[in-house]
Amino acid sequence: MFKYFFLAILWLPSLVIADSTLVSFSNGWIKQLPPVVPMRAGYMQIENTGEKEQTIIAIQSEQFERVEMHETKMSDGMMQMEELYNLVIPAKSSVELKPGGKHLMLITPTVSLEVGDTVDITVTFSDETAQRVQLKIKP
Ligand SMILES: [Cu+2]
């Protein structure tokens, strides 16, 4: 975790915001929760139309102190969340972040967020390209 975070910081000045990337994001949303709850779960559909697999290694947002990738799993009859340090989108396929499965964990909002607001995240891939994605706050 620390290593990836450190690398992500090192890469920041040279980030290429790639419009031509073959990965597309859709239906991004965040479940609204009372302001006292310090975390929000985020979901989206990620599609890779390219011939090569793509790996997401970091996600950041100015509206949250930290964004992690998580997977919800059942273990001993309990729902547990595990942090994912990278998320592979296989060639010619898609991955859905959805309730009860893989999701974004957006930790500690830095601004107040209302239903209907948009949250911008920056998704960084292992090839050092990045894309901006918008998520809508929904009830
Ligand atoms: Cu989580």
Boltz pocket constraint, residues with backbone or C-beta under 6 A from the ligand:
constraints:
  - pocket:
      binder: B
      contacts: [[A, 41], [A, 70], [A, 71], [A, 81], [A, 103], [A, 104], [A, 105]]
      max_distance: 6.0
